[in-house]
Amino acid sequence: MERCVAITPDLAVKRVLQAAEAISGDHDKSVAWLQEPIAAFGGKTALELVAEGRTDDLLGYIQSFESGYVG
C-alpha cells in the first residue's frame, strides 16, 4: 500500500525557493523573486501560484530557465 504525502503550502514554497535558488545562486534574490509578478503567469507572483495549487507549473517554468528557455 502506497503512502500518500500531502504537499503543504509551506513545503511547496520551500520547493520553489530551492529551485529558484539553484538557478540564481542567491538566497535573498530568490526570496524577493517569490513576490515579483511573473509575466508568463499573467502577472501573478510565485506565492500566488503556490496558493492556487500551481506549484508544478511554476517549477516547470523555473526548470525551463535551466534548459535555456527564457520567457
DSSP file (Angstrom, degrees, kcal/mol; ACC not computed):
  #  RESIDUE AA STRUCTURE BP1 BP2  ACC     N-H-->O    O-->H-N    N-H-->O    O-->H-N    TCO  KAPPA ALPHA  PHI   PSI    X-CA   Y-CA   Z-CA
    1    1 A M              0   0    0      0, 0.0     2,-0.2     0, 0.0     0, 0.0   0.000 360.0 360.0 360.0 125.8    0.0    0.0    0.0
    2    2 A E        -     0   0    0      1,-0.0     2,-0.6     0, 0.0     0, 0.0  -0.537 360.0-135.0 -79.2 142.0    1.5    3.4   -1.1
    3    3 A R        -     0   0    0     -2,-0.2     2,-0.5     2,-0.0    -1,-0.0  -0.859  15.7-146.1 -97.9 127.3    1.5    6.1    1.4
    4    4 A C        -     0   0    0     -2,-0.6     2,-0.6     2,-0.0     0, 0.0  -0.796   8.3-158.9 -95.7 129.3    0.4    9.5    0.1
    5    5 A V        -     0   0    0     -2,-0.5     2,-0.2     2,-0.0    -2,-0.0  -0.938  14.5-134.9-110.5 123.0    2.1   12.6    1.4
    6    6 A A        -     0   0    0     -2,-0.6     2,-0.8     1,-0.1    -2,-0.0  -0.529  14.2-129.8 -75.5 139.5    0.2   15.9    1.1
    7    7 A I        -     0   0    0     -2,-0.2    -1,-0.1     4,-0.1    -2,-0.0  -0.817  25.3-152.6 -89.3 112.7    2.2   18.8   -0.1
    8    8 A T     >  -     0   0    0     -2,-0.8     4,-2.6     1,-0.1     5,-0.2  -0.447  26.9-110.2 -80.5 159.2    1.6   21.7    2.2
    9    9 A P  H  > S+     0   0    0      0, 0.0     4,-2.5     0, 0.0     5,-0.2   0.887 120.1  53.6 -56.4 -38.0    1.8   25.3    1.1
   10   10 A D  H  > S+     0   0    0      1,-0.2     4,-2.0     2,-0.2     5,-0.1   0.913 110.3  46.0 -63.5 -42.1    5.0   25.7    3.2
   11   11 A L  H  > S+     0   0    0      2,-0.2     4,-2.3     1,-0.2    -1,-0.2   0.886 111.7  52.3 -67.7 -38.2    6.6   22.7    1.6
   12   12 A A  H  X S+     0   0    0     -4,-2.6     4,-2.3     2,-0.2    -2,-0.2   0.918 109.3  48.9 -64.0 -43.4    5.6   23.9   -1.9
   13   13 A V  H  X S+     0   0    0     -4,-2.5     4,-2.9     1,-0.2    -1,-0.2   0.903 110.2  52.4 -63.2 -40.1    7.1   27.3   -1.2
   14   14 A K  H  X S+     0   0    0     -4,-2.0     4,-2.5     2,-0.2    -2,-0.2   0.911 109.1  49.4 -61.8 -42.7   10.3   25.6    0.0
   15   15 A R  H  X S+     0   0    0     -4,-2.3     4,-2.1     2,-0.2    -2,-0.2   0.918 113.5  46.1 -62.1 -44.2   10.5   23.5   -3.2
   16   16 A V  H  X S+     0   0    0     -4,-2.3     4,-2.6     2,-0.2     5,-0.2   0.917 112.5  50.4 -65.6 -44.0   10.0   26.6   -5.4
   17   17 A L  H  X S+     0   0    0     -4,-2.9     4,-2.7     1,-0.2    -2,-0.2   0.911 110.2  49.8 -61.8 -42.9   12.6   28.6   -3.4
   18   18 A Q  H  X S+     0   0    0     -4,-2.5     4,-1.9     2,-0.2    -1,-0.2   0.900 111.7  48.6 -62.8 -40.8   15.1   25.8   -3.7
   19   19 A A  H  X S+     0   0    0     -4,-2.1     4,-1.0     2,-0.2    -2,-0.2   0.917 113.7  46.1 -65.9 -43.1   14.6   25.6   -7.4
   20   20 A A  H  X S+     0   0    0     -4,-2.6     4,-2.8     1,-0.2     3,-0.4   0.901 112.7  50.3 -65.9 -40.7   14.9   29.4   -7.9
   21   21 A E  H  X S+     0   0    0     -4,-2.7     4,-2.7     1,-0.2    -1,-0.2   0.844 103.1  60.1 -67.3 -33.3   18.0   29.5   -5.7
   22   22 A A  H  < S+     0   0    0     -4,-1.9    -1,-0.2    -5,-0.2    -2,-0.2   0.830 114.0  37.4 -62.9 -30.9   19.6   26.7   -7.7
   23   23 A I  H  < S+     0   0    0     -4,-1.0    -2,-0.2    -3,-0.4    -1,-0.2   0.895 125.3  35.8 -86.7 -45.5   19.4   28.9  -10.8
   24   24 A S  H  < S-     0   0    0     -4,-2.8    -3,-0.2    -5,-0.1    -2,-0.2   0.813  86.8-145.8 -80.9 -29.8   20.2   32.3   -9.3
   25   25 A G     <  +     0   0    0     -4,-2.7     2,-0.5    -5,-0.3    -4,-0.1   0.577  68.9 101.5  74.9   8.3   22.7   31.1   -6.7
   26   26 A D     >  -     0   0    0     -6,-0.2     4,-2.0     1,-0.2     5,-0.2  -0.950  54.7-164.7-133.0 113.3   21.4   33.9   -4.4
   27   27 A H  H  > S+     0   0    0     -2,-0.5     4,-2.4     1,-0.2     5,-0.2   0.929  91.4  49.7 -61.4 -47.8   19.0   33.1   -1.5
   28   28 A D  H  > S+     0   0    0      1,-0.2     4,-2.2     2,-0.2    -1,-0.2   0.899 111.6  48.0 -63.1 -41.2   18.0   36.7   -0.9
   29   29 A K  H  > S+     0   0    0      1,-0.2     4,-2.3     2,-0.2    -1,-0.2   0.880 111.3  52.0 -65.0 -37.5   17.2   37.4   -4.6
   30   30 A S  H  X S+     0   0    0     -4,-2.0     4,-1.2     2,-0.2    -2,-0.2   0.895 108.6  49.9 -66.7 -40.1   15.2   34.2   -4.7
   31   31 A V  H  < S+     0   0    0     -4,-2.4     3,-0.4     1,-0.2     4,-0.4   0.922 112.3  47.7 -63.1 -44.2   13.2   35.2   -1.7
   32   32 A A  H >< S+     0   0    0     -4,-2.2     3,-1.7     1,-0.2    -2,-0.2   0.893 105.5  59.6 -63.5 -39.3   12.4   38.6   -3.2
   33   33 A W  H >< S+     0   0    0     -4,-2.3     3,-1.9     1,-0.3    13,-0.5   0.814  89.3  72.1 -60.2 -31.5   11.5   36.9   -6.6
   34   34 A L  T 3< S+     0   0    0     -4,-1.2    13,-2.0    -3,-0.4    12,-0.3   0.761 103.9  41.4 -55.0 -24.4    8.7   35.0   -4.8
   35   35 A Q  T <  S+     0   0    0     -3,-1.7    -1,-0.3    -4,-0.4    -2,-0.2   0.336  93.3 101.7-108.1   4.9    6.8   38.2   -4.6
   36   36 A E  S <  S-     0   0    0     -3,-1.9    10,-0.5    -4,-0.2    11,-0.1  -0.708  80.0-105.6 -91.7 142.3    7.6   39.6   -8.0
   37   37 A P        -     0   0    0      0, 0.0     2,-0.6     0, 0.0     8,-0.2  -0.384  27.7-145.9 -64.3 140.5    4.9   39.5  -10.8
   38   38 A I  B > > -A   44   0A   0      6,-2.1     5,-2.1     1,-0.1     3,-1.8  -0.942   1.8-155.3-112.5 113.6    5.7   36.8  -13.5
   39   39 A A  G > 5S+     0   0    0     -2,-0.6     3,-1.8     1,-0.3    -1,-0.1   0.860  92.2  62.0 -57.2 -38.8    4.5   37.9  -16.9
   40   40 A A  G 3 5S+     0   0    0      1,-0.3    -1,-0.3     2,-0.1    -2,-0.0   0.684 106.9  46.7 -63.9 -16.5    4.2   34.3  -18.1
   41   41 A F  G X 5S-     0   0    0     -3,-1.8     3,-1.3     3,-0.2    -1,-0.3  -0.109 128.6 -92.3-116.6  34.5    1.6   33.8  -15.5
   42   42 A G  T < 5S-     0   0    0     -3,-1.8    -3,-0.2     1,-0.3    -2,-0.1   0.767  82.1 -55.4  66.0  26.5   -0.5   36.9  -16.1
   43   43 A G  T 3 <S+     0   0    0     -5,-2.1    -1,-0.3     1,-0.3    -4,-0.2   0.508  97.9 142.0  85.6   3.9    1.4   39.0  -13.5
   44   44 A K  B <   -A   38   0A   0     -3,-1.3    -6,-2.1    -6,-0.6    -1,-0.3  -0.461  48.3-122.3 -75.4 152.4    0.8   36.6  -10.6
   45   45 A T     >  -     0   0    0     -8,-0.2     4,-2.3    -2,-0.1     5,-0.2  -0.453  22.9-108.4 -88.4 166.7    3.6   36.1   -8.2
   46   46 A A  H  > S+     0   0    0    -13,-0.5     4,-2.4   -10,-0.5     5,-0.2   0.898 121.5  53.5 -60.0 -40.2    5.2   32.7   -7.3
   47   47 A L  H  > S+     0   0    0    -13,-2.0     4,-2.2     1,-0.2    -1,-0.2   0.887 108.1  49.8 -64.0 -38.0    3.5   32.9   -3.9
   48   48 A E  H  > S+     0   0    0    -14,-0.3     4,-1.5     2,-0.2    -1,-0.2   0.908 110.1  50.8 -65.5 -41.0    0.1   33.4   -5.6
   49   49 A L  H  <>S+     0   0    0     -4,-2.3     5,-2.9     2,-0.2     4,-0.3   0.902 109.9  49.3 -64.5 -40.9    0.7   30.5   -7.9
   50   50 A V  H ><5S+     0   0    0     -4,-2.4     3,-1.8     1,-0.2     5,-0.3   0.925 108.9  53.2 -62.4 -43.7    1.6   28.2   -5.0
   51   51 A A  H 3<5S+     0   0    0     -4,-2.2    -1,-0.2     1,-0.3    -2,-0.2   0.810 107.4  52.5 -61.4 -29.5   -1.6   29.3   -3.1
   52   52 A E  T 3<5S-     0   0    0     -4,-1.5    -1,-0.3    -5,-0.1    -2,-0.2   0.446 121.4-108.7 -84.6  -1.1   -3.6   28.4   -6.2
   53   53 A G  T < 5S+     0   0    0     -3,-1.8     3,-0.3    -4,-0.3    -3,-0.2   0.723  83.5 125.6  82.4  21.4   -2.0   24.9   -6.3
   54   54 A R     >< +     0   0    0     -5,-2.9     4,-2.2     1,-0.2    -4,-0.2  -0.049  21.9 124.9-104.4  31.7    0.1   25.6   -9.4
   55   55 A T  H  > S+     0   0    0     -5,-0.3     4,-2.8     1,-0.2     5,-0.2   0.898  72.7  52.2 -58.0 -43.9    3.4   24.6   -7.9
   56   56 A D  H  > S+     0   0    0     -3,-0.3     4,-2.2     1,-0.2    -1,-0.2   0.890 108.8  50.5 -63.4 -38.8    4.2   22.1  -10.6
   57   57 A D  H  > S+     0   0    0      2,-0.2     4,-2.0     1,-0.2    -1,-0.2   0.921 112.6  47.6 -61.5 -43.3    3.5   24.7  -13.3
   58   58 A L  H  X S+     0   0    0     -4,-2.2     4,-2.5     2,-0.2    -2,-0.2   0.903 110.2  50.7 -66.5 -42.5    5.8   27.1  -11.5
   59   59 A L  H  X S+     0   0    0     -4,-2.8     4,-2.6     1,-0.2    -1,-0.2   0.884 109.5  51.9 -63.6 -37.5    8.6   24.5  -11.1
   60   60 A G  H  X S+     0   0    0     -4,-2.2     4,-1.5    -5,-0.2    -1,-0.2   0.896 109.0  50.8 -63.1 -40.1    8.4   23.7  -14.8
   61   61 A Y  H  X S+     0   0    0     -4,-2.0     4,-0.8     2,-0.2    -2,-0.2   0.930 111.6  47.0 -62.5 -46.4    8.7   27.4  -15.6
   62   62 A I  H >X S+     0   0    0     -4,-2.5     3,-1.1     1,-0.2     4,-0.9   0.915 110.7  52.2 -62.3 -43.0   11.8   27.6  -13.4
   63   63 A Q  H 3X S+     0   0    0     -4,-2.6     4,-1.4     1,-0.3    -1,-0.2   0.785  97.5  67.3 -66.0 -26.4   13.3   24.5  -14.9
   64   64 A S  H 3<>S+     0   0    0     -4,-1.5     5,-2.3     1,-0.2     4,-0.3   0.814  95.6  56.6 -64.2 -27.8   12.8   26.0  -18.4
   65   65 A F  H X<5S+     0   0    0     -3,-1.1     3,-1.0    -4,-0.8    -1,-0.2   0.868 102.1  54.8 -69.4 -36.0   15.4   28.6  -17.5
   66   66 A E  H 3<5S+     0   0    0     -4,-0.9    -1,-0.2     1,-0.3    -2,-0.2   0.847 106.8  52.1 -62.7 -33.4   17.9   25.8  -16.7
   67   67 A S  T 3<5S-     0   0    0     -4,-1.4    -1,-0.3     2,-0.1    -2,-0.2   0.511 124.7-103.9 -82.0  -5.0   17.2   24.4  -20.2
   68   68 A G  T < 5S+     0   0    0     -3,-1.0     2,-0.4     1,-0.3    -3,-0.2   0.393  78.4 132.7  99.4  -3.7   17.9   27.8  -21.8
   69   69 A Y      < -     0   0    0     -5,-2.3     2,-0.5    -6,-0.2    -1,-0.3  -0.696  36.1-166.9 -82.2 130.7   14.4   28.8  -22.5
   70   70 A V              0   0    0     -2,-0.4    -5,-0.0     1,-0.1    -1,-0.0  -0.970 360.0 360.0-121.6 119.6   13.6   32.4  -21.3
   71   71 A G              0   0    0     -2,-0.5    -1,-0.1   -10,-0.1   -10,-0.0   0.377 360.0 360.0 128.6 360.0   10.1   33.6  -21.1
